[in-house]
Amino acid sequence: MMTAEVEVNAGESIESALKRFKKKIQKAGILSEIKRRERYETTAMKAKRKAQSARKRKR
């Protein structure tokens, strides 16, 4: 499991800490991994989706 942590320094604004956090996540490749997993479709899900679209076309 990938993790990205950023400690907020004393007197540091939330915006700058958030900017560092986003940069760290981008570097670690966490966002791209999440997007890749969002689009993953199992074969069962794919078959179900195709069957539903076929039923819609028949009507």
Backbone as XML, in Angstrom:
<?xml version="1.0"?>
<chain id="A" units="angstrom">
  <residue number="1" name="MET">
    <atom name="N" x="0.839" y="-1.180" z="0.000"/>
    <atom name="CA" x="0.000" y="0.000" z="0.000"/>
    <atom name="C" x="0.881" y="1.239" z="0.000"/>
  </residue>
  <residue number="2" name="MET">
    <atom name="N" x="0.550" y="2.171" z="-0.872"/>
    <atom name="CA" x="1.306" y="3.410" z="-0.962"/>
    <atom name="C" x="0.731" y="4.420" z="0.017"/>
  </residue>
  <residue number="3" name="THR">
    <atom name="N" x="1.618" y="5.158" z="0.668"/>
    <atom name="CA" x="1.158" y="6.217" z="1.554"/>
    <atom name="C" x="1.941" y="7.485" z="1.282"/>
  </residue>
  <residue number="4" name="ALA">
    <atom name="N" x="1.317" y="8.593" z="1.512"/>
    <atom name="CA" x="1.971" y="9.889" z="1.388"/>
    <atom name="C" x="1.562" y="10.711" z="2.597"/>
  </residue>
  <residue number="5" name="GLU">
    <atom name="N" x="2.534" y="11.143" z="3.345"/>
    <atom name="CA" x="2.262" y="11.925" z="4.543"/>
    <atom name="C" x="3.013" y="13.239" z="4.471"/>
  </residue>
  <residue number="6" name="VAL">
    <atom name="N" x="2.386" y="14.279" z="4.984"/>
    <atom name="CA" x="3.014" y="15.587" z="5.052"/>
    <atom name="C" x="2.712" y="16.158" z="6.420"/>
  </residue>
  <residue number="7" name="GLU">
    <atom name="N" x="3.768" y="16.547" z="7.136"/>
    <atom name="CA" x="3.574" y="17.183" z="8.431"/>
    <atom name="C" x="3.467" y="18.685" z="8.217"/>
  </residue>
  <residue number="8" name="VAL">
    <atom name="N" x="2.488" y="19.280" z="8.851"/>
    <atom name="CA" x="2.302" y="20.724" z="8.758"/>
    <atom name="C" x="3.221" y="21.370" z="9.780"/>
  </residue>
  <residue number="9" name="ASN">
    <atom name="N" x="4.125" y="22.192" z="9.277"/>
    <atom name="CA" x="5.081" y="22.876" z="10.152"/>
    <atom name="C" x="4.402" y="24.023" z="10.894"/>
  </residue>
  <residue number="10" name="ALA">
    <atom name="N" x="4.984" y="24.423" z="12.012"/>
    <atom name="CA" x="4.430" y="25.531" z="12.796"/>
    <atom name="C" x="4.460" y="26.807" z="11.961"/>
  </residue>
  <residue number="11" name="GLY">
    <atom name="N" x="3.343" y="27.476" z="11.906"/>
    <atom name="CA" x="3.256" y="28.722" z="11.164"/>
    <atom name="C" x="3.046" y="28.542" z="9.670"/>
  </residue>
  <residue number="12" name="GLU">
    <atom name="N" x="2.948" y="27.307" z="9.210"/>
    <atom name="CA" x="2.747" y="27.037" z="7.777"/>
    <atom name="C" x="1.252" y="27.065" z="7.462"/>
  </residue>
  <residue number="13" name="SER">
    <atom name="N" x="0.920" y="27.643" z="6.329"/>
    <atom name="CA" x="-0.491" y="27.702" z="5.956"/>
    <atom name="C" x="-0.954" y="26.338" z="5.443"/>
  </residue>
  <residue number="14" name="ILE">
    <atom name="N" x="-2.239" y="26.121" z="5.551"/>
    <atom name="CA" x="-2.834" y="24.865" z="5.077"/>
    <atom name="C" x="-2.646" y="24.743" z="3.571"/>
  </residue>
  <residue number="15" name="GLU">
    <atom name="N" x="-2.739" y="25.865" z="2.861"/>
    <atom name="CA" x="-2.610" y="25.848" z="1.400"/>
    <atom name="C" x="-1.248" y="25.330" z="0.959"/>
  </residue>
  <residue number="16" name="SER">
    <atom name="N" x="-0.196" y="25.786" z="1.628"/>
    <atom name="CA" x="1.147" y="25.331" z="1.233"/>
    <atom name="C" x="1.360" y="23.867" z="1.601"/>
  </residue>
  <residue number="17" name="ALA">
    <atom name="N" x="0.794" y="23.427" z="2.731"/>
    <atom name="CA" x="0.898" y="22.016" z="3.118"/>
    <atom name="C" x="0.135" y="21.147" z="2.125"/>
  </residue>
  <residue number="18" name="LEU">
    <atom name="N" x="-1.028" y="21.628" z="1.688"/>
    <atom name="CA" x="-1.817" y="20.891" z="0.711"/>
    <atom name="C" x="-1.086" y="20.809" z="-0.618"/>
  </residue>
  <residue number="19" name="LYS">
    <atom name="N" x="-0.410" y="21.872" z="-0.992"/>
    <atom name="CA" x="0.366" y="21.896" z="-2.231"/>
    <atom name="C" x="1.504" y="20.866" z="-2.173"/>
  </residue>
  <residue number="20" name="ARG">
    <atom name="N" x="2.184" y="20.804" z="-1.022"/>
    <atom name="CA" x="3.258" y="19.810" z="-0.855"/>
    <atom name="C" x="2.693" y="18.395" z="-0.904"/>
  </residue>
  <residue number="21" name="PHE">
    <atom name="N" x="1.521" y="18.204" z="-0.294"/>
    <atom name="CA" x="0.872" y="16.892" z="-0.277"/>
    <atom name="C" x="0.519" y="16.446" z="-1.687"/>
  </residue>
  <residue number="22" name="LYS">
    <atom name="N" x="-0.076" y="17.342" z="-2.473"/>
    <atom name="CA" x="-0.442" y="17.017" z="-3.847"/>
    <atom name="C" x="0.786" y="16.664" z="-4.672"/>
  </residue>
  <residue number="23" name="LYS">
    <atom name="N" x="1.860" y="17.408" z="-4.470"/>
    <atom name="CA" x="3.098" y="17.153" z="-5.205"/>
    <atom name="C" x="3.665" y="15.780" z="-4.839"/>
  </residue>
  <residue number="24" name="LYS">
    <atom name="N" x="3.584" y="15.434" z="-3.558"/>
    <atom name="CA" x="4.095" y="14.149" z="-3.088"/>
    <atom name="C" x="3.274" y="12.985" z="-3.651"/>
  </residue>
  <residue number="25" name="ILE">
    <atom name="N" x="1.965" y="13.155" z="-3.695"/>
    <atom name="CA" x="1.081" y="12.130" z="-4.249"/>
    <atom name="C" x="1.365" y="11.944" z="-5.731"/>
  </residue>
  <residue number="26" name="GLN">
    <atom name="N" x="1.540" y="13.047" z="-6.448"/>
    <atom name="CA" x="1.830" y="12.990" z="-7.881"/>
    <atom name="C" x="3.134" y="12.240" z="-8.133"/>
  </residue>
  <residue number="27" name="LYS">
    <atom name="N" x="4.148" y="12.536" z="-7.325"/>
    <atom name="CA" x="5.455" y="11.896" z="-7.484"/>
    <atom name="C" x="5.385" y="10.394" z="-7.197"/>
  </residue>
  <residue number="28" name="ALA">
    <atom name="N" x="4.578" y="10.017" z="-6.216"/>
    <atom name="CA" x="4.467" y="8.612" z="-5.829"/>
    <atom name="C" x="3.617" y="7.814" z="-6.809"/>
  </residue>
  <residue number="29" name="GLY">
    <atom name="N" x="2.861" y="8.500" z="-7.669"/>
    <atom name="CA" x="2.039" y="7.804" z="-8.652"/>
    <atom name="C" x="0.733" y="7.273" z="-8.092"/>
  </residue>
  <residue number="30" name="ILE">
    <atom name="N" x="0.306" y="7.812" z="-6.975"/>
    <atom name="CA" x="-0.905" y="7.326" z="-6.327"/>
    <atom name="C" x="-2.144" y="7.692" z="-7.140"/>
  </residue>
  <residue number="31" name="LEU">
    <atom name="N" x="-2.198" y="8.916" z="-7.657"/>
    <atom name="CA" x="-3.365" y="9.337" z="-8.434"/>
    <atom name="C" x="-3.538" y="8.506" z="-9.694"/>
  </residue>
  <residue number="32" name="SER">
    <atom name="N" x="-2.439" y="8.244" z="-10.386"/>
    <atom name="CA" x="-2.543" y="7.445" z="-11.606"/>
    <atom name="C" x="-2.997" y="6.020" z="-11.290"/>
  </residue>
  <residue number="33" name="GLU">
    <atom name="N" x="-2.569" y="5.496" z="-10.157"/>
    <atom name="CA" x="-2.994" y="4.154" z="-9.735"/>
    <atom name="C" x="-4.487" y="4.133" z="-9.432"/>
  </residue>
  <residue number="34" name="ILE">
    <atom name="N" x="-4.979" y="5.170" z="-8.776"/>
    <atom name="CA" x="-6.406" y="5.248" z="-8.450"/>
    <atom name="C" x="-7.223" y="5.319" z="-9.721"/>
  </residue>
  <residue number="35" name="LYS">
    <atom name="N" x="-6.802" y="6.155" z="-10.665"/>
    <atom name="CA" x="-7.528" y="6.288" z="-11.928"/>
    <atom name="C" x="-7.517" y="4.976" z="-12.704"/>
  </residue>
  <residue number="36" name="ARG">
    <atom name="N" x="-6.397" y="4.263" z="-12.672"/>
    <atom name="CA" x="-6.302" y="2.984" z="-13.381"/>
    <atom name="C" x="-7.262" y="1.967" z="-12.771"/>
  </residue>
  <residue number="37" name="ARG">
    <atom name="N" x="-7.364" y="1.957" z="-11.461"/>
    <atom name="CA" x="-8.253" y="1.005" z="-10.787"/>
    <atom name="C" x="-9.721" y="1.381" z="-10.944"/>
  </residue>
  <residue number="38" name="GLU">
    <atom name="N" x="-10.011" y="2.676" z="-11.091"/>
    <atom name="CA" x="-11.394" y="3.098" z="-11.304"/>
    <atom name="C" x="-11.939" y="2.533" z="-12.602"/>
  </residue>
  <residue number="39" name="ARG">
    <atom name="N" x="-11.097" y="2.486" z="-13.623"/>
    <atom name="CA" x="-11.546" y="2.063" z="-14.934"/>
    <atom name="C" x="-11.551" y="0.551" z="-15.104"/>
  </residue>
  <residue number="40" name="TYR">
    <atom name="N" x="-10.990" y="-0.193" z="-14.154"/>
    <atom name="CA" x="-10.928" y="-1.642" z="-14.289"/>
    <atom name="C" x="-12.331" y="-2.223" z="-14.224"/>
  </residue>
  <residue number="41" name="GLU">
    <atom name="N" x="-12.625" y="-3.123" z="-15.150"/>
    <atom name="CA" x="-13.938" y="-3.751" z="-15.201"/>
    <atom name="C" x="-13.734" y="-5.266" z="-15.289"/>
  </residue>
  <residue number="42" name="THR">
    <atom name="N" x="-14.334" y="-6.004" z="-14.372"/>
    <atom name="CA" x="-14.193" y="-7.452" z="-14.400"/>
    <atom name="C" x="-14.957" y="-8.010" z="-15.590"/>
  </residue>
  <residue number="43" name="THR">
    <atom name="N" x="-14.661" y="-9.234" z="-15.955"/>
    <atom name="CA" x="-15.332" y="-9.851" z="-17.100"/>
    <atom name="C" x="-16.822" y="-10.031" z="-16.835"/>
  </residue>
  <residue number="44" name="ALA">
    <atom name="N" x="-17.187" y="-10.309" z="-15.586"/>
    <atom name="CA" x="-18.600" y="-10.470" z="-15.242"/>
    <atom name="C" x="-19.343" y="-9.145" z="-15.405"/>
  </residue>
  <residue number="45" name="MET">
    <atom name="N" x="-18.718" y="-8.047" z="-14.961"/>
    <atom name="CA" x="-19.334" y="-6.734" z="-15.094"/>
    <atom name="C" x="-19.462" y="-6.347" z="-16.571"/>
  </residue>
  <residue number="46" name="LYS">
    <atom name="N" x="-18.454" y="-6.684" z="-17.347"/>
    <atom name="CA" x="-18.459" y="-6.365" z="-18.769"/>
    <atom name="C" x="-19.595" y="-7.113" z="-19.476"/>
  </residue>
  <residue number="47" name="ALA">
    <atom name="N" x="-19.773" y="-8.391" z="-19.147"/>
    <atom name="CA" x="-20.823" y="-9.202" z="-19.763"/>
    <atom name="C" x="-22.199" y="-8.665" z="-19.377"/>
  </residue>
  <residue number="48" name="LYS">
    <atom name="N" x="-22.356" y="-8.273" z="-18.122"/>
    <atom name="CA" x="-23.631" y="-7.740" z="-17.657"/>
    <atom name="C" x="-23.967" y="-6.443" z="-18.391"/>
  </residue>
  <residue number="49" name="ARG">
    <atom name="N" x="-22.973" y="-5.556" z="-18.548"/>
    <atom name="CA" x="-23.189" y="-4.296" z="-19.240"/>
    <atom name="C" x="-23.557" y="-4.528" z="-20.699"/>
  </residue>
  <residue number="50" name="LYS">
    <atom name="N" x="-22.885" y="-5.468" z="-21.350"/>
    <atom name="CA" x="-23.180" y="-5.770" z="-22.750"/>
    <atom name="C" x="-24.574" y="-6.371" z="-22.901"/>
  </residue>
  <residue number="51" name="ALA">
    <atom name="N" x="-25.004" y="-7.221" z="-21.962"/>
    <atom name="CA" x="-26.333" y="-7.813" z="-22.016"/>
    <atom name="C" x="-27.410" y="-6.743" z="-21.840"/>
  </residue>
  <residue number="52" name="GLN">
    <atom name="N" x="-27.168" y="-5.803" z="-20.956"/>
    <atom name="CA" x="-28.129" y="-4.722" z="-20.753"/>
    <atom name="C" x="-28.254" y="-3.855" z="-22.000"/>
  </residue>
  <residue number="53" name="SER">
    <atom name="N" x="-27.147" y="-3.543" z="-22.632"/>
    <atom name="CA" x="-27.215" y="-2.714" z="-23.842"/>
    <atom name="C" x="-27.879" y="-3.481" z="-24.976"/>
  </residue>
  <residue number="54" name="ALA">
    <atom name="N" x="-27.699" y="-4.793" z="-25.031"/>
    <atom name="CA" x="-28.355" y="-5.612" z="-26.062"/>
    <atom name="C" x="-29.861" y="-5.616" z="-25.843"/>
  </residue>
  <residue number="55" name="ARG">
    <atom name="N" x="-30.300" y="-5.697" z="-24.583"/>
    <atom name="CA" x="-31.735" y="-5.667" z="-24.288"/>
    <atom name="C" x="-32.332" y="-4.322" z="-24.688"/>
  </residue>
  <residue number="56" name="LYS">
    <atom name="N" x="-31.593" y="-3.241" z="-24.483"/>
    <atom name="CA" x="-32.079" y="-1.916" z="-24.860"/>
    <atom name="C" x="-32.215" y="-1.803" z="-26.383"/>
  </residue>
  <residue number="57" name="ARG">
    <atom name="N" x="-31.289" y="-2.387" z="-27.126"/>
    <atom name="CA" x="-31.321" y="-2.323" z="-28.591"/>
    <atom name="C" x="-32.490" y="-3.123" z="-29.155"/>
  </residue>
  <residue number="58" name="LYS">
    <atom name="N" x="-32.877" y="-4.222" z="-28.480"/>
    <atom name="CA" x="-33.957" y="-5.082" z="-28.983"/>
    <atom name="C" x="-35.305" y="-4.403" z="-28.936"/>
  </residue>
  <residue number="59" name="ARG">
    <atom name="N" x="-35.511" y="-3.522" z="-27.998"/>
    <atom name="CA" x="-36.819" y="-2.878" z="-27.803"/>
    <atom name="C" x="-37.166" y="-1.986" z="-28.915"/>
  </residue>
</chain>
